[in-house]
Amino acid sequence: MENINAVTVTITAIFVIPILTGLLESFSRESVQNSFVSLLDNVEFVIGLLLSVYLTKKIFHEHEGEPFKQIYTWMPEGIKNFFYGRDVLTFLIVTPVILLAVIMVLRLFTNPFYSFVLIPLTNGIYSAAASMNSAARRIVGALWKLPKSVFFVLVFGLLLNFYTYYFYTPTLSKWMNESGAYQILYKNALYPILNSNIAKQVPVIVNDSFKRTFDGIVPQNDGEMTGQSGEPYSVAEQLKKQLSKSNIRVIEYFNGVTLDEAVKSSPEIDQTAVKIVGDEKNSYKKAYLIYQWITRNIRYDYDKAARISRSPKGIASGSVVAFEERKGICFDYSSLYVSMCRAVGLKVRLVTGLGYSGISWGDHAWNQVYSSEDERWVNVDCTFGINANYFDKPDFDVDHKYADIQGEW
């Protein structure tokens, strides 16, 4: 079966091994007590982790509503400036600190619970199980290990998720996407924990579409499509290599739409862009106003994403489509941003590369806009911007890799 791979096998082994251990080891009062203590510790940790992630998100990313707004207001400006836009760093540094504080508070309740509830319960269960035969006791011992198995699988999933966030590994990402076990784990356990600025609700599904397009316009050469290790280049890397050595200026993305056609504007788009920026003269502020309007008025088209993942033929894409339908995918967001920026005299680029969806890496599209006041190009991702601030984000490169400029206007 195609969804059985190294990730699936590892998750299965992590889940099964503690249960087998409980099945094989002798059933004793100590083993029952240790199982309860382990269960209590695991529950305490998971509750603490959920609360600490929630508090980190509320205080540092949303800081709206009391008491979160008040805590953020009291915070020194140096700390706020240091963590602003650095989502990963915030979660890596702040969340463990909050977790320790939360666990200390939880211990005020779990310690008495252990003394007055778990120990008597342990004695009662052991006394009841003592009369069972050996096979029944082993089954009970295996069941006591079930919470530990669940906890180990959860920790493995979190570590795997963060590893792929920092170190893009094409094969591992592919296994994670294809693993039924990991998808179930992510949907039911990891996503509720990681539902923050780290984990986007927007999929990066254009990978297959880019691949089909690539096959249609770039001659395949196995020797040129693999690295020194023999590992195939990702689609973004292949496109980058081909574009760097060729004069290919027009790439067909979806349904035969060229890049120039995709960013073609309309009078309505131009008028809206002019109205959005109003009397603003600062290029940086103009670019942000347009970004803000798109992220607030264009919703992600999950149905289109699903259809494109099957076949891009017959699906309209680009700036005009996104504006008229008020929805689109990353390519549509990026095309519309180009059109609106051009309408108000801003220099803008459309960029393709890899983006992190919260599960794994996939091909993605975003923009760069030129700030004449700062004399620099600013990274902008309107697609990810519907869930978090992705305008000139300090750690933008953490979840965007292999940026390749497809067009500049």
N, C-alpha and C positions, 0 to 999 in steps of 0.2 A: 504493500500500500504506500502511496506517495507521501502520506503525512506521517509515516514512521521513519524517523531519522535520528541523528545523534542527540538532538535536543529532547525529542520524545522519549528516547531510551533512558537518558539521564534523569529526566523528571520521574519517569516510572520507577527507576532504581532507587532514587532518593525517597520516594513514597513507600516502596515495598520493604526496603532493608530494615527500618526500625520495627515494622510489623513482624517480619520474620524473626528478628532478634527476640521480640516479646514472646513469639511462639515457641522458640527453642530454649529460652532460659527458664530456670526453675521459678515457680510461683511462690513468693514469700511475702511476709508482711512488709519487709523493706522495699521489695519491688513495687508493691501496690502504692506505698507511701511515696516512693520516688516518682512514680508515674503521676500522682496527683500534684506533687510539687512542680514537676516539669510542666504539667498542664497549666497550673496557676501562673508560673513564670512566663509561659508562652502567651497566654491570654493577656497578662499584664503588659508584655512587650508590644503585642499587636495593638492593644488599646492605646498605649503610650505613643506608639509610632503614628497611628491615625490622628490622635489629638495634636501631636507635635507638628505634623505636616499641615494639618488644618490651621493651627495657630500661626505657623510661619507664613502660610498663604494669606491669611487674613491681616496679619500685622504688616508684612513687608510688601505684599503685592496688591492687595485690595485696600487695606487700611480705611475701610468705610464702616460706619456704624460704631456705636459705643460697645465695649471699651477700646476696641482696636484702633479707632481713630485717635483716641486720647493717648494711647501708648505710643503710637507713631509720632504724635506731636511732641511728646516729652523726649523722644529719642534725640541724641546729639546729631547735629547736621553732618558731622564727619562720618558717622556710622551710616546714616541714610544715603549720603553721596557714595560711600564705598560700595554698598550693596545694590544701589539703583541699577537696574538693567542686567545685573549679574545673577540670574535666577539659579543657576546650578551652584554657584559659590554660596549663595544664600542658604540653599537647602543643605549643602555639605557642612557648613559651619554652624548656622543657627539652629537647624533642626535637632542635631545631637544634643546641643545645650538645653533646648526646651524639653527634649526627651528625658534627660536626666532629672530635670525639675518635675516633670509630670510623673515619672516613676516614683520619685520621693514622696509625692503627694499620694499616689496610689498605694504605696506601702503602708500608709496610715490606716488603710482599710483592709489590705490583703494580709498583713501580719496577724491581726486579730481573727480574720477569717480562717487562716491556716490553723491557728491554735484551737479555736473553739468549734470549727466545723470540719476541716479536713482530717485532722487526727482521729476524732471519733468516727468519722465516716470510713477512714482507712481500716480501723479496727473492726467495724461492723462488716465491711465487705470481705475482709480476710476471713473472718469467722464464718461467714456464709459460704465462701468459696472453699474453705478447708474441707468441707464434707463432699466436695465434688471429686470425680475421678480425675486422673492425670490429664487426659485429653481435654476435658472441659476447662480445667484450670489453665492449660496452655492457650486455649482459645480466648479465655478472659484476659490473659497476659498480653496476647496479641492486640486485643481491642484497646487495652490501656495505652498502647503505643501509637494509636491512631492520631491523637492530637499532635504528638511530636512529629509524625510524618507530614502532616499538613503544614506545620510550622516550618520544617526544613524545606519543603517545596516552595513555600512563600518566600523564604529568605533567598533561595537559589534563583527564583524568578526575579526578585529585586536586583540581585547582583548581576544577573545576566542582562537585565534591562539597562542598568547603569554602565555596564561594560561596553555594550554596543553603542551607547550614547557617546562615549569618549573615543572608542577605537573601532572605526568602521571596518568590519570584516565581511566581505560580500557573501562568503559561504555561510557564515553563522547567521547573518541577516536572512538569507534565503531559508535556512532551516527553521528559524523562528516563525517566519511567515507561513511555512508549510506545515508546521507542527500543530496538530489538532490539540494535543495536550497543553501546549503553551498558549494557544489562542483561548482555550477554556480558562486557564489560569489567569491570563491577562484580563479577560472580560469580567470575570467574577471576583478577582482579588486584587490584582495589581493596579488596574485602572482606577478603582475607588481610592487607592492610596496615592497614586501618582497623578490624580486628576488636578493638576496644578499647571503653572506655566511651563513645567518641564514636559508634561504629556499633552500634546495637542489633540483636539478632537477632529482635526482635519487630516485625512489620509493623504499620503503622497503616492498616488496610484498611477502616475503617468509613466512609470518605469516600462511597462510592457508596450505602451503606445510609442514611446521614444524608440524602443527596440525595433518595433515593426517599421517605423519610419526610417530608422537607421539602415535596416536591411534593404529598404527600397531605394535609397539614394547613395549609399556608400558601398563600394565593392568590398566584399569580405575577403580578408587575407589572414589566414590563421596565424601566420608568422608574425603579422603586425598587430594582431589583436590580443596577444598574450604578453605578460611581463617576463622578467628573467626567471621567476620561479615557476613559470608555466601556468600560473593562475590567470584566467581570462580577465581582461580589463572590464570594469563596469561600463555600462552604456555611456554614462557621462564622460568617463575617461576616453572611451573610443571616439566619441564625438569631438572631444577636445583635441585629441591627437590628429584626427582627420582635418578638422578646421584649421589647425595650426600649420598644416603643410599644404593646404589646398586653397582655392579661391571660391569655396562654396559660401555664398552669401545668402542664399535662400534655402530654408529648410522647411519641408512640409511637416506640419505637426499633426493636425487632425483634419480628416476629410479634405485633404488637398489644399488646406489654407496655408498660404505662405506667410512669413513673418510680416511683410509689408502690408498684406491684406488684413492680417489680424489686428494690427495697431491702427488701421484706418479709422478715422473719426467720423463724426456726423455733426451737423449744426446743433443738435440738441445737446450732445456731449460737450462741445466747445462752449456753448452758452452756460451750461451748468458749471463747468470748470471756472469760467470767468466770474460767475455769481458766487461760487464757493470762496474764492480768494478775496473778492471785494476790492478794497483799496490797499490791501497789503502789498508792500514792495519788497520785503525781505524774502529772498529765494528759499531759505530754509523753512520759514514759517508758511510760505505758500505751499511748499512740498508737503508739509505736515498737515495742513488743512485738507488737501486733496486726499492724502492717506486716510485721514480721520473720516472723511465723507464716505469713501469706498468701504472701509471696514464696518461702518455703521449701516450702510444701505444695500450692500451686496452680500447675500447669504451664500454659503457653500452649497453646491448642488451635488448632493450625495447620489442621487439617481443617475445623474450624468456621469459621475465618477465610476459608478458600477457598470454603466453601459460601455464606457470607454475602455474599461478593463477587459471587456469581452471583445469589442471591436469598435474602432474609432470611425468607421465608415458611416456616412450619412448624419453625422453629428456636427452641427454648426458651432464654431468657436470664435473667440476674438472679442474686441472691445465693444462693438455695436451690440452683439448678442448679449453680453454681460449687462450692458447698460439698459437695454430694452426689457430683458427678462428679470433684472435685478438679482441674478444668481449666476454662478459659474464655478469653475475649478481654478487651480493656480495659474494656468496659462491665460485664462480669461481675466482674472484679477490683474495680472501683470500687464496684459495688453491694454486694459482700460486705464491703468495708471499712466502708461506711456501716452495715450491719447490726451488725457486731461492735462498732463504736465506740458505737453507740446502746445496745447491751446493757450496756456498762460506764459509761454516763453521760457520754460524750464528745460535745461539739458537733462536727458534721462536715458537710461539703458534698460534693456531686458536681459536678464541673466538666467542661465539654467545651470543646474548642478544637482547635488544631493541634499535632501532635507530630512530631518528626523521627525517621524510621525508620532513618536511615543511608544511605538512597538519596534520599529527598525528603520533603516535608511532606504530612501527611494528617490527616484528622479523628481525634480521639483523646479519651479520657476519663480523668480522674484525680480526686484528692480534695484537700480542705483540711481540716485538723483544728485545733481551737482549743486552744492552750496557755494555760490559765488562769494559770499561774505567770508567763509572759512577756507575757500579755495580747496575743496576736497569733495570726493564722492561719498554720499551717504547711503548705507544699506537700508532697503525698505522691503518688507514682506507683508503685503496686504492680506494674503491668505491666512498666515499664522496670526495676523493682527486682529482677526475677529475674536481671538481668545486672550491675547496678551499684547503688550506694547512691543511692536517690532519695527519701530521707526528709529533708526540710529541707535540700535540696542548695543551696549558695550560688548556683550558676549555673543553677538550675532553669529560669529564664525563657529561657535560651539555646536550648533545644530544646522549649519549650512556649510557644505564642503564642495570642493572641486568647481568653484564658480567659474563660469565661462560666459563671456559677454557675447550675446547673439546679435545685438544691434544697438546702435547709439544714435540719438537724434538731438 
